[in-house]
């Protein structure tokens, strides 16, 4: 049998032996050679199991975690399962051990962190484990008993030691699929508009409803001299309390004759929108005199066309303050 070092090594793994199987979960792999081919990049995720009131998974990299430039080793991690299983404002301290069955002797090689007894899992740190659990050479050596007839068995024990809620905070999250939404609004009978402002029909961008404000006679520092255009959340109550949306937007008034459309310079703006923000935009979007010149094409047959592009890039969410579990 190869000589295994059971002391702390450079990979920070403390090894020992146990006659008892893992308390909470085991994974038996009966075709290790095929797993290397299929899961060499992202690793294999086990099914979920429960321990200490939380759901967990094991993630196994049969030839090292490529994302951490690990080669010629087995990488094995414990992760807390599900995006909603651990709120960002929580910390859970866990004492865990990972297991590898020695099929020759019928006992287990046990792996623990050599430096930290209790690992802290929280919203930004959902996994812990070992980049270099065991060298692949030792793992595949039949005399060690870890891989026999292309079969190996891993396991985990997970004991929750302490849970606590952290202080207030926020999380700035990028939208996974930030796509540009284009909305076209034709404003007709412009000469008959006598109200202070008009709203477009609601439209959707980034799963939220929006509307445009048009002030025919201007608003703020543009009043009496310009058309004013603004963007506003149509249903601000749909935002979670304390949340804001980071939004990029641009407006154009279309030239219906020459296609020389009018927009601001720079053409786009980025702002935070939340329930009490009101609207963002340009009080001096276009001068009244320019807008009304017939040869400019902005006002044709007593109608103008406003075009908006809206992209929701991210959301700032307040960290929830749920009470600790007993």
C-alpha positions, 0 to 999 in steps of 0.5 A: 500500500502506498504511504499516505501522509496523514499530517497537515500538508500544503493543501491544508487538509488534515487526514485521519481514518474512521471505521464509521460511515458518514452520518449524513450522505454518501455517493457511490460512483460505479463508472469513475472513468466516464465521470472524468470525461463528462465532468472534467470542466464543471464537476459533478453535483450530487443530489441534495441532502439535509443536515442541520436544517439546511440542504446541501450538495457535494461537488466532485471534480474527478481531475481537479477543479479547472477553475482554480487551476488544480491538476492531478488531484481530486477536488471535493466541496460541500455547497449549500443548495439552492439560491434561496437556502441561505439569505445574504444577511445570515451566517451559518457556522458548520463543522463538516468532514468529507469521507473516502471509502477504503474498499480494501480495509472497509474503513474511511479516509476522513478529510478536515480543514487543517486550519479552521474547525468551523467553516462560515457559510454566508450569502457570498460564500456558499461552498467550502472544501478541498481543492487538493483532496488527494493526489490522483495518483494515490486515488487511482492506486488499487492498493490504496482501495479508493478506486476498485473496479472503477468504483469509489465512495465519497461521503459527508458529515455536516453539523451546524454549530451556530447561526447568526444574522449579520448587520444591515447591508445591501447587495448590488446584483447584475441582471443575468439577462440584461436586454434592451427594450425598445418602446415607440410612442406616437403622440397625435393631435399635438397642437391640441395638447393642453395638459401639463404632461402626458404618459405613454402606455406602460411597457416592460423592460427587465421584468418591470413596468415603465412609462414615459412622461412628455411635457409639451411645454417643458418642465423645470428649467426647460419650461416654456422653451423645450419639450421635456421627456422622462422615464418612470417606473409605472408600478413602483410597488412591485419593487421589494422594499429598499430596492433600486434598479440601475437603468440605462436609457435613451430617448429619440424624437424621430425625424419623419422626413429625413430620418435625422433623429434627435437625441441628447449628447451623450445619447444615454443616461444611467440612473437608479430608480426606486419607488420614491425617485419619481422620474429621470430624464431631460427637462431640456430635451429639444427646443420648442422652436426646433421641434416645431419647424416643419422642415425638421420632420419632428412634427408631421401631420400634427404627430410626433414619434418618441422612441425609448430604449431601456436596459435594466442592468442591475438591482440593489437589494436590502439584505433581509433581517429574518429572525434566526432559526431555533 
